[in-house]
Every structure is written in C-alpha cells, then in structure tokens.
C-alpha cells in the first residue's frame, strides 16, 4: 500500500484527481468505481473542472456505483444516486449506457445485487476503484463483523453508517444498503482510498497497523498490490505512528 500524507483536503483532492486523470490518459474507456460521501467530493470537483476544460476527455469513461442506501427513492437528496448525478455523472457527461447503478428501492434487493454482479462480470473488471474510509473502517457498505461477504450483497448497516451525514436529509433512516463485495473491490486493477473527515483516528490507526481483520474491512486492502492511500494530514494529526 502506497501511503501518502497530504497537506490538507484540497491537496488530497488534487492528488487523487491527478491519479485518475493519468489513468484515463492511458485508457480512455477506463472503468471507474465511484463512491459517495464527503471524502471524494473534492476529487469530483477537480474532475468536473477537467471536463469544463476538455469536454471530450471523458467521452469513453465508464462508471459503476460502489453502493447505495436501500429502501429510499432514487431522487432522495441523500441517495448515492443523487450525489453522483450532481457531482460526477452530469458534469462529466456520462451517458446511461456507460453507467452501472444499483436501484435504491428495488422490489427484490437480492435480485438487484445479482443483476449488478452479472453486469460487472460482463463489463469488468474495474480499472480504478475510488473508496472512502468509514468511521468504523468500512469500505462501500462492507461493514465490520465476524465475516465479510465476497460478492455484491444486501448489507445490514452499522449504527455508524445510519448516522452518516447523507442520512440526515432522508425522511426515514435506512437499515440496509446494497454494495459490491470485497472480492469485487479487490479485483480492481487499482484502488485509491481517500481518508478525510473527522472522527476517523481509530480507523486510521487500525489501518496503518497493517493487521488484516474483518473488524476493519479497509484493512483487506493490504492484500491488494496496487493501492494508493491518500490521507488528509489534518485528520491524522493526532495519530502517532
């Protein structure tokens, strides 16, 4: 794992964007796995600026959404779909045929996961996977527990996830999420983990210990040979190596 301490959140976002843009430069039809939340917002702003300067740059980019809250309307202000539509898909001009997305309120959530898994198997693997580090060490909605699930699945959300800032704008708190599994994430050619936001000191310490445990799903990224972990230094200032 290539661990990079960034001076601040802006620096983290710029460096992450540079990595993504460099990958697209060499692979125009790059398959990008995108996450939502506060950690990647700055990265997406940088990519939107790139699109304004060079509209054709993202013409062949393909995107898959790593996860979605389950049981909420797709246009809910707190949905991952709404987040990605506003910050990434529309600014970059991603057409429907170049986007794979979980439905947020499917009649059969397990069947929706099977559908996404099948599409990923047909169109993957993922070239670059963007992830954020959860307060409890989750990635996607792969939550801490006695075991992790390898493939796309319906996940019972942890208390920490149910208190996420995106949930505050929802009419009701979701208790489940739809997510890519650990095997699908680890099959990505390259992974970029963004570590930003308050309250993550314990998760950072656990990750940097190098110990792989299901109680900290992000620790499984140590098993991948091409991971860039970008850490906002202002967040980790209280962590002693």
C-alpha positions as a printed NumPy array, in Angstrom:
array([[  0.   ,   0.   ,   0.   ],
       [  1.348,   3.372,  -1.051],
       [  0.51 ,   5.721,   1.831],
       [  0.621,   9.427,   1.025],
       [  0.073,  12.137,   3.641],
       [ -1.487,  15.205,   2.034],
       [ -1.125,  18.686,   3.499],
       [ -4.884,  19.231,   3.594],
       [ -8.124,  18.122,   1.962],
       [ -7.582,  20.277,  -1.119],
       [ -4.175,  18.699,  -1.674],
       [ -5.677,  15.234,  -1.244],
       [ -8.364,  16.   ,  -3.828],
       [ -5.885,  17.387,  -6.355],
       [ -3.555,  14.406,  -5.977],
       [ -6.423,  11.934,  -6.309],
       [ -7.661,  13.697,  -9.443],
       [ -4.162,  13.595, -10.913],
       [ -4.043,   9.824, -10.419],
       [ -7.449,   9.301, -12.043],
       [ -6.731,  11.627, -14.969],
       [ -3.393,   9.901, -15.589],
       [ -5.152,   6.537, -15.725],
       [ -7.755,   7.838, -18.191],
       [ -4.961,   9.307, -20.32 ],
       [ -3.654,   5.795, -20.896],
       [ -7.031,   4.013, -21.007],
       [ -9.813,   6.154, -22.476],
       [-12.58 ,   3.617, -21.786],
       [-11.463,   3.238, -18.183],
       [-13.966,   1.535, -15.859],
       [-14.195,   3.648, -12.698],
       [-15.894,   2.578,  -9.483],
       [-17.238,   5.674,  -7.728],
       [-18.221,   6.177,  -4.121],
       [-20.262,   8.918,  -2.461],
       [-19.842,  10.895,   0.751],
       [-17.682,  13.834,   1.753],
       [-14.29 ,  12.215,   1.088],
       [-14.451,  12.14 ,  -2.751],
       [-16.329,  15.437,  -3.24 ],
       [-13.158,  17.445,  -3.859],
       [-11.865,  14.833,  -6.296],
       [-15.095,  15.03 ,  -8.286],
       [-14.88 ,  18.827,  -8.335],
       [-11.405,  18.534,  -9.869],
       [-12.67 ,  16.083, -12.495],
       [-15.549,  18.45 , -13.299],
       [-13.02 ,  21.23 , -13.888],
       [-11.136,  18.927, -16.243],
       [-14.384,  18.27 , -18.12 ],
       [-15.011,  22.003, -18.485],
       [-11.554,  22.459, -19.983],
       [-11.628,  19.324, -22.163],
       [-15.165,  18.039, -22.662],
       [-14.156,  15.099, -24.848],
       [-11.723,  13.759, -22.25 ],
       [-14.392,  11.658, -20.5  ],
       [-16.291,  10.563, -23.63 ],
       [-15.443,   6.877, -23.163],
       [-15.234,   6.723, -19.368],
       [-17.418,   4.045, -17.777],
       [-18.64 ,   4.216, -14.178],
       [-20.12 ,   1.806, -11.655],
       [-21.5  ,   2.868,  -8.286],
       [-19.948,   1.014,  -5.342],
       [-23.046,   1.094,  -3.133],
       [-26.454,   2.585,  -2.436],
       [-28.782,   3.051,   0.508],
       [-31.635,   0.545,   0.267],
       [-35.305,   1.455,   0.549],
       [-35.209,   5.137,  -0.383],
       [-36.389,   6.926,  -3.55 ],
       [-33.714,   7.262,  -6.222],
       [-34.124,  11.041,  -6.24 ],
       [-33.894,  11.327,  -2.446],
       [-31.472,  14.17 ,  -1.621],
       [-29.429,  11.731,   0.479],
       [-29.153,   8.951,  -2.09 ],
       [-25.821,   7.997,  -3.602],
       [-27.509,   8.265,  -6.995],
       [-28.433,  11.914,  -6.456],
       [-24.945,  12.636,  -5.107],
       [-23.144,  11.067,  -8.08 ],
       [-25.578,  12.536, -10.602],
       [-24.918,  16.06 ,  -9.363],
       [-21.174,  15.802,  -8.752],
       [-19.867,  13.32 , -11.308],
       [-22.224,  11.884, -13.904],
       [-23.76 ,  15.101, -15.234],
       [-20.595,  17.248, -15.004],
       [-18.601,  14.606, -16.902],
       [-21.387,  13.866, -19.386],
       [-21.63 ,  10.155, -18.574],
       [-24.344,   8.601, -20.751],
       [-26.676,   5.858, -19.389],
       [-25.005,   3.095, -21.381],
       [-21.695,   3.918, -19.667],
       [-23.085,   3.714, -16.148],
       [-23.992,   0.77 , -13.9  ],
       [-26.1  ,   1.671, -10.889],
       [-27.876,  -0.056,  -8.037],
       [-31.553,   0.868,  -7.86 ],
       [-32.139,   2.365,  -4.426],
       [-35.624,   0.957,  -3.897],
       [-35.802,  -2.392,  -5.711],
       [-38.71 ,  -4.775,  -5.177],
       [-36.199,  -7.599,  -4.652],
       [-32.911,  -6.258,  -3.243],
       [-31.125,  -9.617,  -3.507],
       [-32.08 ,  -9.881,  -7.183],
       [-30.821,  -6.341,  -7.744],
       [-27.462,  -7.393,  -6.31 ],
       [-27.383, -10.389,  -8.657],
       [-28.094,  -8.071, -11.592],
       [-25.242,  -5.749, -10.664],
       [-22.908,  -8.693, -10.13 ],
       [-23.758, -10.062, -13.566],
       [-23.23 ,  -6.697, -15.263],
       [-19.897,  -6.251, -13.52 ],
       [-18.779,  -9.738, -14.56 ],
       [-19.679,  -8.933, -18.172],
       [-18.198,  -5.438, -18.339],
       [-15.44 ,  -5.541, -15.719],
       [-13.122,  -5.825, -14.062],
       [-12.908,  -2.371, -12.517],
       [ -9.831,  -0.401, -13.573],
       [ -9.799,   2.202, -10.786],
       [-11.86 ,   1.936,  -7.602],
       [-12.388,   5.082,  -5.527],
       [-13.144,   4.376,  -1.875],
       [-13.589,   6.397,   1.284],
       [-12.653,   5.155,   4.744],
       [-15.678,   4.905,   7.021],
       [-15.515,   5.944,  10.667],
       [-15.713,   2.271,  11.624],
       [-13.339,   1.185,   8.858],
       [-15.958,   0.106,   6.338],
       [-15.47 ,   0.411,   2.575],
       [-18.588,   0.552,   0.441],
       [-21.178,  -0.966,   2.745],
       [-18.875,  -3.809,   3.719],
       [-19.358,  -3.367,   7.442],
       [-17.204,  -4.712,  10.305],
       [-18.26 ,  -8.117,  11.601],
       [-17.232, -11.725,  12.183],
       [-17.041, -12.311,   8.418],
       [-17.119, -10.393,   5.138],
       [-19.088, -11.24 ,   2.007],
       [-17.114, -11.545,  -1.246],
       [-19.801, -10.635,  -3.762],
       [-22.456,  -7.988,  -4.304],
       [-24.954,  -8.221,  -1.461],
       [-27.561,  -6.631,   0.784],
       [-25.762,  -5.365,   3.89 ],
       [-27.225,  -4.606,   7.293],
       [-25.982,  -1.11 ,   8.089],
       [-23.976,  -0.4  ,  11.211],
       [-25.041,   2.244,  13.685],
       [-22.211,   4.449,  12.39 ],
       [-23.495,   4.189,   8.824],
       [-27.041,   5.01 ,   9.919],
       [-25.677,   8.221,  11.449],
       [-23.908,   9.22 ,   8.226],
       [-24.336,  12.831,   7.117],
       [-26.147,  11.708,   3.951],
       [-28.88 ,  10.131,   6.096],
       [-29.753,  13.424,   7.781],
       [-31.645,  14.646,   4.726],
       [-33.689,  11.436,   4.373],
       [-37.275,  11.144,   5.58 ],
       [-36.514,   7.798,   7.215],
       [-33.28 ,   6.125,   8.221],
       [-32.311,   3.142,   6.052],
       [-31.25 ,  -0.049,   7.801],
       [-29.823,  -1.823,   4.767],
       [-27.525,  -0.998,   1.892],
       [-26.61 ,  -2.566,  -1.458],
       [-22.896,  -2.918,  -2.073],
       [-20.167,  -4.517,  -4.118],
       [-18.441,  -7.22 ,  -2.101],
       [-14.823,  -7.463,  -1.044],
       [-13.822,  -9.807,  -3.866],
       [-15.247,  -7.456,  -6.487],
       [-13.454,  -4.494,  -4.927],
       [-10.154,  -6.358,  -4.601],
       [-10.405,  -7.482,  -8.24 ],
       [ -9.937,  -3.822,  -9.271],
       [ -6.743,  -3.11 , -11.166],
       [ -6.021,  -0.09 ,  -8.953],
       [ -7.62 ,   1.194,  -5.743],
       [ -7.494,   4.758,  -4.421],
       [ -8.507,   5.066,  -0.763],
       [ -9.341,   8.579,   0.412],
       [ -9.021,   9.244,   4.132],
       [-10.637,  12.533,   5.13 ],
       [-13.227,  13.804,   7.585],
       [-13.495,  13.911,  11.351],
       [-13.742,  11.027,  13.796],
       [-11.59 ,   8.554,  11.887],
       [ -8.494,   8.481,  14.088],
       [ -9.195,   4.974,  15.376],
       [ -9.895,   3.607,  11.894],
       [ -6.703,   5.225,  10.59 ],
       [ -4.655,   3.722,  13.414],
       [ -6.129,   0.297,  12.748],
       [ -5.464,   0.562,   9.032],
       [ -1.875,   1.726,   9.466],
       [ -1.151,  -1.141,  11.866],
       [ -1.09 ,  -3.405,   8.825],
       [ -3.184,  -6.066,  10.552],
       [ -5.879,  -7.59 ,   8.359],
       [ -9.14 ,  -8.167,  10.209],
       [-12.852,  -8.393,   9.422],
       [-13.46 ,  -5.872,  12.204],
       [-11.82 ,  -3.294,   9.907],
       [-12.82 ,  -4.126,   6.316],
       [-10.482,  -1.48 ,   4.853],
       [ -7.551,  -3.49 ,   6.233],
       [ -8.146,  -6.05 ,   3.477],
       [ -6.737,  -3.503,   1.038],
       [ -3.313,  -4.578,   2.332],
       [ -3.867,  -7.766,   0.312],
       [ -4.002,  -5.79 ,  -2.957],
       [ -0.759,  -4.924,  -4.737],
       [ -1.816,  -1.561,  -6.216],
       [ -3.422,   0.672,  -3.576],
       [ -2.852,   4.385,  -3.075],
       [ -3.99 ,   5.545,   0.365],
       [ -4.245,   9.343,   0.456],
       [ -4.586,  10.72 ,   3.974],
       [ -5.567,  14.271,   4.859],
       [ -2.809,  15.144,   7.303],
       [ -5.103,  17.448,   9.278],
       [ -7.325,  14.446,  10.079],
       [ -4.472,  12.204,  11.19 ],
       [ -2.573,  14.896,  13.11 ],
       [ -3.334,  13.227,  16.433],
       [ -2.23 ,   9.782,  15.281],
       [  1.229,   8.655,  16.308],
       [  2.922,   6.118,  14.031]])
